[in-house]
Amino acid sequence: MGANLVFPHSLQLGTTNKQKTKKNMDYQKIIKNRLTVRELLVLSKMKNGATSPKEICDDQVSPALLTGITDKLIEKGLINRANHATDRRRYVYTITKAGKSLV
C-alpha cells in the first residue's frame, strides 16, 4: 500500500483521551471534506515529498485516475498544480496547508 494512513481503533492501549480527541478531530476534517481513500493516498504521498505524477502513482492510483483525483483535490483547495519549470508538457503538484492538516 505504501502510504502510512492511520485508521481509528476504538480500543488502543496506551492512548490518552487527548490523543483520541485529536484523532477524532482529524477524522471529522476528512469526513467534512468528503475525501476518498485514493484522495487520502495522494495527499499522504504529497506530504511525504512526492510532487510529480510519476512519484504519486502506484498500484492504488493509476495515471488514468490521477488526473481526476488531482482535479478534485485542487477544487477542494488541498493541492496546487503548476507547470514544470523546464518541460511544459509536465505538471508539478504541491500540497497546501489545508491539505497538510488532513494527513
PyRosetta script that sets phi, psi and omega in degrees:
from pyrosetta import init, pose_from_sequence

init()
pose = pose_from_sequence("MGANLVFPHSLQLGTTNKQKTKKNMDYQKIIKNRLTVRELLVLSKMKNGATSPKEICDDQVSPALLTGITDKLIEKGLINRANHATDRRRYVYTITKAGKSLV")
pose.set_psi(1, -40.3)
pose.set_omega(1, 171.6)
pose.set_phi(2, 88.0)
pose.set_psi(2, -42.5)
pose.set_omega(2, -176.3)
pose.set_phi(3, -85.7)
pose.set_psi(3, 145.6)
pose.set_omega(3, 179.3)
pose.set_phi(4, -97.2)
pose.set_psi(4, 78.2)
pose.set_omega(4, 178.6)
pose.set_phi(5, -97.6)
pose.set_psi(5, 141.6)
pose.set_omega(5, 179.0)
pose.set_phi(6, -109.9)
pose.set_psi(6, 125.3)
pose.set_omega(6, 178.3)
pose.set_phi(7, -107.2)
pose.set_psi(7, 149.7)
pose.set_omega(7, -173.6)
pose.set_phi(8, -65.9)
pose.set_psi(8, 140.5)
pose.set_omega(8, 173.4)
pose.set_phi(9, -128.5)
pose.set_psi(9, 124.6)
pose.set_omega(9, -175.1)
pose.set_phi(10, -70.3)
pose.set_psi(10, -25.1)
pose.set_omega(10, -177.7)
pose.set_phi(11, -119.7)
pose.set_psi(11, 73.1)
pose.set_omega(11, 176.4)
pose.set_phi(12, -98.1)
pose.set_psi(12, 118.4)
pose.set_omega(12, 179.1)
pose.set_phi(13, -70.8)
pose.set_psi(13, 138.5)
pose.set_omega(13, 177.5)
pose.set_phi(14, 81.4)
pose.set_psi(14, 7.5)
pose.set_omega(14, 179.2)
pose.set_phi(15, -94.1)
pose.set_psi(15, 126.4)
pose.set_omega(15, -179.6)
pose.set_phi(16, -80.7)
pose.set_psi(16, 163.2)
pose.set_omega(16, 177.8)
pose.set_phi(17, -61.4)
pose.set_psi(17, -35.9)
pose.set_omega(17, 178.9)
pose.set_phi(18, -62.9)
pose.set_psi(18, -42.0)
pose.set_omega(18, 178.2)
pose.set_phi(19, -65.6)
pose.set_psi(19, -41.1)
pose.set_omega(19, 179.1)
pose.set_phi(20, -64.1)
pose.set_psi(20, -41.1)
pose.set_omega(20, 179.1)
pose.set_phi(21, -63.1)
pose.set_psi(21, -42.5)
pose.set_omega(21, 179.0)
pose.set_phi(22, -63.6)
pose.set_psi(22, -43.5)
pose.set_omega(22, 178.7)
pose.set_phi(23, -62.3)
pose.set_psi(23, -42.4)
pose.set_omega(23, 178.2)
pose.set_phi(24, -61.3)
pose.set_psi(24, -38.9)
pose.set_omega(24, 178.1)
pose.set_phi(25, -65.5)
pose.set_psi(25, -39.5)
pose.set_omega(25, 178.5)
pose.set_phi(26, -62.9)
pose.set_psi(26, -43.9)
pose.set_omega(26, 179.8)
pose.set_phi(27, -66.6)
pose.set_psi(27, -34.2)
pose.set_omega(27, 177.5)
pose.set_phi(28, -64.7)
pose.set_psi(28, -37.9)
pose.set_omega(28, 176.5)
pose.set_phi(29, -63.0)
pose.set_psi(29, -42.9)
pose.set_omega(29, -179.5)
pose.set_phi(30, -63.4)
pose.set_psi(30, -44.8)
pose.set_omega(30, 179.5)
pose.set_phi(31, -64.9)
pose.set_psi(31, -42.8)
pose.set_omega(31, -179.7)
pose.set_phi(32, -59.7)
pose.set_psi(32, -39.0)
pose.set_omega(32, -179.8)
pose.set_phi(33, -84.0)
pose.set_psi(33, -1.9)
pose.set_omega(33, 178.0)
pose.set_phi(34, 51.5)
pose.set_psi(34, 53.0)
pose.set_omega(34, -179.4)
pose.set_phi(35, -85.7)
pose.set_psi(35, 139.7)
pose.set_omega(35, 174.4)
pose.set_phi(36, -86.4)
pose.set_psi(36, 168.8)
pose.set_omega(36, 178.5)
pose.set_phi(37, -61.1)
pose.set_psi(37, -42.4)
pose.set_omega(37, -179.5)
pose.set_phi(38, -66.0)
pose.set_psi(38, -37.5)
pose.set_omega(38, 176.5)
pose.set_phi(39, -63.4)
pose.set_psi(39, -40.1)
pose.set_omega(39, 176.4)
pose.set_phi(40, -64.0)
pose.set_psi(40, -39.5)
pose.set_omega(40, 177.5)
pose.set_phi(41, -61.3)
pose.set_psi(41, -44.5)
pose.set_omega(41, 179.5)
pose.set_phi(42, -63.4)
pose.set_psi(42, -46.0)
pose.set_omega(42, 178.3)
pose.set_phi(43, -60.4)
pose.set_psi(43, -41.8)
pose.set_omega(43, -179.8)
pose.set_phi(44, -62.9)
pose.set_psi(44, -43.3)
pose.set_omega(44, 178.5)
pose.set_phi(45, -65.1)
pose.set_psi(45, -38.4)
pose.set_omega(45, -179.9)
pose.set_phi(46, -69.0)
pose.set_psi(46, -36.0)
pose.set_omega(46, 177.3)
pose.set_phi(47, -64.5)
pose.set_psi(47, -30.6)
pose.set_omega(47, 179.1)
pose.set_phi(48, -86.7)
pose.set_psi(48, 9.4)
pose.set_omega(48, 172.5)
pose.set_phi(49, 110.2)
pose.set_psi(49, -5.9)
pose.set_omega(49, 179.4)
pose.set_phi(50, -72.0)
pose.set_psi(50, 130.6)
pose.set_omega(50, -179.4)
pose.set_phi(51, -125.7)
pose.set_psi(51, -24.6)
pose.set_omega(51, -178.2)
pose.set_phi(52, -100.3)
pose.set_psi(52, 154.5)
pose.set_omega(52, 177.4)
pose.set_phi(53, -55.4)
pose.set_psi(53, -36.3)
pose.set_omega(53, -179.6)
pose.set_phi(54, -64.2)
pose.set_psi(54, -37.1)
pose.set_omega(54, 179.1)
pose.set_phi(55, -73.6)
pose.set_psi(55, -28.9)
pose.set_omega(55, -176.1)
pose.set_phi(56, -81.6)
pose.set_psi(56, -38.0)
pose.set_omega(56, -175.1)
pose.set_phi(57, -70.2)
pose.set_psi(57, 143.8)
pose.set_omega(57, 175.4)
pose.set_phi(58, -156.3)
pose.set_psi(58, -158.1)
pose.set_omega(58, -179.0)
pose.set_phi(59, -71.5)
pose.set_psi(59, -17.4)
pose.set_omega(59, 178.3)
pose.set_phi(60, -90.2)
pose.set_psi(60, -31.3)
pose.set_omega(60, -177.7)
pose.set_phi(61, -128.1)
pose.set_psi(61, 109.0)
pose.set_omega(61, -179.9)
pose.set_phi(62, -84.7)
pose.set_psi(62, 161.3)
pose.set_omega(62, 176.7)
pose.set_phi(63, -57.1)
pose.set_psi(63, -33.7)
pose.set_omega(63, 179.9)
pose.set_phi(64, -66.2)
pose.set_psi(64, -34.6)
pose.set_omega(64, 179.3)
pose.set_phi(65, -82.2)
pose.set_psi(65, -25.5)
pose.set_omega(65, -172.1)
pose.set_phi(66, -60.2)
pose.set_psi(66, -40.2)
pose.set_omega(66, -178.3)
pose.set_phi(67, -60.7)
pose.set_psi(67, -46.1)
pose.set_omega(67, 179.0)
pose.set_phi(68, -64.8)
pose.set_psi(68, -40.5)
pose.set_omega(68, 179.6)
pose.set_phi(69, -65.1)
pose.set_psi(69, -46.7)
pose.set_omega(69, -178.6)
pose.set_phi(70, -67.4)
pose.set_psi(70, -35.2)
pose.set_omega(70, 176.2)
pose.set_phi(71, -59.6)
pose.set_psi(71, -43.3)
pose.set_omega(71, 179.1)
pose.set_phi(72, -66.4)
pose.set_psi(72, -40.6)
pose.set_omega(72, 179.7)
pose.set_phi(73, -67.2)
pose.set_psi(73, -34.2)
pose.set_omega(73, 176.7)
pose.set_phi(74, -67.5)
pose.set_psi(74, -44.2)
pose.set_omega(74, 177.8)
pose.set_phi(75, -58.4)
pose.set_psi(75, -35.8)
pose.set_omega(75, -179.2)
pose.set_phi(76, -82.1)
pose.set_psi(76, -4.9)
pose.set_omega(76, 179.0)
pose.set_phi(77, 76.5)
pose.set_psi(77, 23.6)
pose.set_omega(77, -176.6)
pose.set_phi(78, -97.4)
pose.set_psi(78, -21.1)
pose.set_omega(78, 175.2)
pose.set_phi(79, -140.9)
pose.set_psi(79, 165.3)
pose.set_omega(79, 173.6)
pose.set_phi(80, -122.3)
pose.set_psi(80, 151.9)
pose.set_omega(80, 176.6)
pose.set_phi(81, -122.6)
pose.set_psi(81, 133.4)
pose.set_omega(81, 178.4)
pose.set_phi(82, -135.1)
pose.set_psi(82, 157.8)
pose.set_omega(82, 175.6)
pose.set_phi(83, -69.9)
pose.set_psi(83, 146.4)
pose.set_omega(83, 176.9)
pose.set_phi(84, -66.0)
pose.set_psi(84, 145.8)
pose.set_omega(84, -175.0)
pose.set_phi(85, -63.4)
pose.set_psi(85, -37.0)
pose.set_omega(85, -174.5)
pose.set_phi(86, -115.9)
pose.set_psi(86, -16.7)
pose.set_omega(86, -177.4)
pose.set_phi(87, -124.5)
pose.set_psi(87, 104.5)
pose.set_omega(87, -173.5)
pose.set_phi(88, -70.7)
pose.set_psi(88, -7.3)
pose.set_omega(88, 176.5)
pose.set_phi(89, -82.9)
pose.set_psi(89, -14.7)
pose.set_omega(89, -173.7)
pose.set_phi(90, -108.5)
pose.set_psi(90, 158.6)
pose.set_omega(90, 176.4)
pose.set_phi(91, -119.2)
pose.set_psi(91, 157.0)
pose.set_omega(91, 173.3)
pose.set_phi(92, -124.3)
pose.set_psi(92, 132.3)
pose.set_omega(92, -179.6)
pose.set_phi(93, -106.7)
pose.set_psi(93, 141.6)
pose.set_omega(93, 174.5)
pose.set_phi(94, -131.6)
pose.set_psi(94, 145.2)
pose.set_omega(94, 179.5)
pose.set_phi(95, -87.5)
pose.set_psi(95, 140.3)
pose.set_omega(95, 179.4)
pose.set_phi(96, -88.3)
pose.set_psi(96, 172.4)
pose.set_omega(96, 176.9)
pose.set_phi(97, -60.1)
pose.set_psi(97, -39.7)
pose.set_omega(97, 178.8)
pose.set_phi(98, -62.1)
pose.set_psi(98, -39.8)
pose.set_omega(98, 178.9)
pose.set_phi(99, -67.5)
pose.set_psi(99, -41.3)
pose.set_omega(99, 179.1)
pose.set_phi(100, -63.3)
pose.set_psi(100, -33.1)
pose.set_omega(100, -178.3)
pose.set_phi(101, -67.9)
pose.set_psi(101, -17.0)
pose.set_omega(101, -178.7)
pose.set_phi(102, -91.4)
pose.set_psi(102, -19.6)
pose.set_omega(102, -178.5)
pose.set_phi(103, -122.1)
pose.dump_pdb("model.pdb")
